[in-house]
Amino acid sequence: MKKYLITIDGGTTNTRVALWRENKELLSAVKSEVGVKDTARDGNNARLKKAVKSMLEEILDRSGITYGEVWAVYACGMLTSNVGLWEVPHLTAPAGLEDFALGVKKILIQDICPLPICFIPGMKNFTGKVSLDNLEKMDIMRGEETETAALMELCPQGETLYVLPGSHTKFVSVDRNLKMTGCLTSLAGELLALLTRDSILADAVKREFVTGDYNRGMLLAGARQTWETGLSRAAFLTRIVGQFVTDSQPSCASFLLGAVMAADILAVKTSKALTVTENMKVVIAGKEPLRGALKELFVEDGTFKEVTVFQGDEDVLLSGYGMCVIAKKAELLSLPGLL
């Protein structure tokens, strides 16, 4: 009986394979430090294909399962890009779970596995020519649509802004019809890393990020400074804090965290990439301290009336879970070969 699903989530630097029961129970997961960066560097995807094949075999061997017991293999993220395993065009917003299910491309890649791989498309904000006049309206995502699909099932809120912090923070707006209406990406995590380790601020923060026990007062002080004078000025004030206010590393790091993340709150409120209203609920996923810090800043800003954090396990594989959700939707739609 075919009762297992395999998901493959590939990013720039890492790829993860997971094995699931039909009820979305995670059985096992393996990770490789091979991503699409290797394809870009090598000029071909041989290294990526080899890594995926190896992980698939490892996870089946570890679980004592054969391909004959697997009903589908799904993939998302950068694996669907031109430097992944198979390029799939973005869907155009608004897009719901049914749209993603219908957009799945089922491809047999025999030197990876004997089963076809079902590639889930990403999403872009609009179709048409992008110019400097409409540049800010455009954004794209590959992989975050599956994380959003997971959150829509695990914590359904209707009209919601889902927040996925990380190296690149992604904001995804969902309307009352459960359609993803737009996405917005920021470099907050990557920018924070650069400022922390490779700028004049490194001395004040001791080249270390703030832990989960951040200083709330300093976090909010940094945020307010960004809202008042802009990110560049607020970030530099971390050095002033370290020299004239306190040399406490947690305090300085908290101030910098607030300064950087506050720019994202401003972007959400002013960007044309998202469809947001004051009545939307905000749900924040991800790990601490970014998750908690973002909640503090959304509440401090006061634009959105209800702000919550996703209370699931921090290590839950949201992308894999979301692929399970879309796979089930595809099954209900009776797509050929997915039963």
LINTAWO-V672475 format. One record per pair of residues at least 24 apart in sequence whose C-alpha atoms are under 8 Angstrom apart, sorted by sequence separation. I is the first residue (numbers start at 1). J is the second residue. D is the distance in whole Angstrom. If there is no record, write none. Layout:
I|J|D, I|J|D
This chain:
11|35|6, 12|36|5, 13|37|6, 31|55|7, 148|172|7, 165|189|7, 235|259|6, 280|304|7, 281|305|7, 282|306|6, 283|307|6, 284|308|6, 285|309|6, 10|35|6, 11|36|6, 12|37|5, 13|38|8, 30|55|6, 234|259|6, 235|260|7, 278|303|6, 279|304|7, 280|305|8, 281|306|5, 282|307|5, 283|308|5, 284|309|5, 285|310|5, 10|36|7, 144|170|7, 278|304|5, 279|305|7, 280|306|8, 281|307|6, 282|308|6, 283|309|5, 284|310|6, 278|305|7, 281|308|8, 283|310|6, 287|314|6, 30|58|8, 95|123|8, 231|259|6, 286|314|7, 30|59|7, 231|260|7, 29|59|7, 91|121|6, 93|123|7, 28|59|7, 88|119|7, 90|121|5, 91|122|6, 92|123|6, 93|124|6, 94|125|8, 88|120|8, 89|121|6, 90|122|5, 91|123|5, 92|124|5, 93|125|5, 222|254|8, 223|255|8, 231|263|7, 261|293|8, 265|297|7, 86|119|8, 88|121|6, 89|122|7, 90|123|5, 91|124|6, 92|125|6, 93|126|6, 218|251|6, 222|255|4, 226|259|5, 230|263|8, 261|294|7, 265|298|7, 88|122|8, 90|124|6, 92|126|6, 204|238|7, 218|252|7, 221|255|6, 222|256|6, 225|259|7, 226|260|8, 17|52|8, 28|63|8, 92|127|6, 201|236|7, 204|239|6, 215|250|7, 219|254|5, 220|255|7, 222|257|7, 223|258|4, 224|259|8, 227|262|7, 258|293|7, 262|297|7, 27|63|8, 48|84|8, 49|85|7, 214|250|6, 215|251|6, 218|254|6, 219|255|5, 222|258|5, 223|259|4, 226|262|6, 227|263|7, 257|293|8, 261|297|8, 265|301|8, 15|52|8, 48|85|8, 201|238|7, 214|251|7, 218|255|5, 219|256|7, 221|258|7, 222|259|4, 223|260|7, 226|263|7, 17|55|6, 45|83|7, 201|239|6, 204|242|5, 216|254|7, 219|257|6, 220|258|6, 221|259|8, 223|261|7, 224|262|8, 17|56|7, 44|83|8, 45|84|7, 80|119|6, 200|239|8, 204|243|8, 211|250|8, 215|254|6, 219|258|4, 223|262|5, 227|266|8, 258|297|8, 19|59|7, 45|85|7, 80|120|7, 210|250|6, 214|254|6, 218|258|7, 219|259|7, 222|262|8, 223|263|8, 18|59|7, 80|121|7, 17|59|8, 36|78|7, 73|115|7, 75|117|7, 80|122|8, 141|183|7, 36|79|7, 40|83|6, 72|115|7, 73|116|7, 74|117|6, 75|118|6, 76|119|6, 139|182|8, 140|183|7, 204|247|7, 206|249|7, 210|253|5, 39|83|6, 72|116|8, 73|117|5, 74|118|5, 75|119|5, 76|120|5, 139|183|6, 140|184|8, 205|249|5, 209|253|6, 210|254|6, 39|84|7, 72|117|7, 73|118|6, 74|119|6, 75|120|6, 76|121|7, 77|122|7, 139|184|6, 140|185|8, 204|249|7, 205|250|7, 208|253|8, 72|118|8, 74|120|7, 76|122|8, 139|185|7, 36|83|6, 67|114|8, 205|252|6, 210|257|8, 36|84|6, 67|115|8, 204|252|6, 205|253|5, 204|253|8, 90|140|8, 97|149|7, 125|181|7, 56|113|8, 125|182|5, 53|111|8, 124|182|7, 125|183|7, 53|112|5, 124|183|8, 52|112|7, 53|113|6, 49|111|8, 50|112|7, 80|142|8, 49|112|6, 6|70|7, 78|142|6, 192|256|8, 4|69|6, 5|70|6, 8|73|8, 10|75|8, 77|142|4, 78|143|7, 192|257|7, 2|68|7, 3|69|6, 4|70|5, 5|71|6, 6|72|7, 7|73|6, 8|74|6, 9|75|6, 10|76|7, 11|77|6, 12|78|7, 76|142|7, 77|143|4, 2|69|4, 3|70|6, 4|71|6, 5|72|5, 6|73|5, 7|74|5, 8|75|4, 9|76|5, 10|77|5, 11|78|5, 76|143|5, 77|144|7, 1|69|6, 2|70|5, 3|71|6, 4|72|7, 5|73|6, 6|74|6, 7|75|6, 8|76|7, 9|77|6, 10|78|5, 11|79|7, 192|260|7, 2|71|5, 5|74|8, 9|78|8, 10|79|5, 191|260|8, 9|79|7, 76|146|8, 188|260|6, 188|261|6, 219|293|8, 223|297|7, 214|289|7, 188|264|7, 212|288|6, 213|289|8, 220|296|8, 211|288|8, 212|289|5, 220|297|7, 186|264|7, 211|289|6, 210|289|7, 220|300|8, 96|178|6, 97|179|8, 96|179|4, 95|179|5, 96|180|6, 184|268|8, 94|179|6, 95|180|5, 93|179|8, 94|180|5, 95|181|7, 93|180|6, 94|181|4, 93|181|5, 94|182|7, 93|182|6, 184|273|6, 183|273|6, 184|274|6, 182|273|6, 183|274|6, 182|274|5, 181|274|7, 182|275|6, 181|275|6, 171|268|8, 173|274|6, 172|274|7, 173|275|6, 173|276|7, 161|276|7, 161|280|7, 163|282|7, 165|284|8, 160|280|5, 161|281|6, 162|282|6, 163|283|6, 164|284|6, 165|285|7, 166|286|7, 159|280|5, 160|281|5, 161|282|5, 162|283|5, 163|284|5, 164|285|5, 165|286|6, 159|281|7, 160|282|6, 161|283|6, 162|284|6, 163|285|6, 164|286|6, 165|287|8, 160|283|7, 162|285|8, 157|281|7, 166|290|8, 165|290|7, 165|291|7, 9|143|7, 137|271|7, 139|273|7, 136|271|7, 137|272|5, 138|273|6, 136|272|6, 137|273|4, 136|273|6, 137|274|8, 125|273|7, 155|310|7, 151|310|8, 151|318|7, 150|318|6, 150|319|7, 148|318|8, 147|318|5, 150|321|6, 151|322|8, 146|318|7, 147|319|4, 150|322|4, 153|325|8, 146|319|5, 147|320|8, 149|322|5, 150|323|8, 146|320|7, 147|321|8, 148|322|7, 149|323|8, 144|319|7, 146|321|8, 147|322|5, 150|325|7, 143|319|7, 146|322|4, 149|325|7, 145|322|8, 146|323|6, 149|326|8, 146|326|8, 120|323|8, 101|326|6, 100|326|7, 101|327|7, 98|326|8, 101|329|6, 102|330|7, 97|326|6, 101|330|5, 98|329|7, 97|329|7, 98|330|7, 102|335|8, 76|323|8, 75|323|8, 74|323|7, 74|327|8, 72|338|7, 71|338|7, 71|339|7, 24|321|7, 24|324|6, 18|320|7, 9|319|7, 9|320|7, 8|320|7, 7|320|6, 7|323|7, 7|324|8, 5|324|7
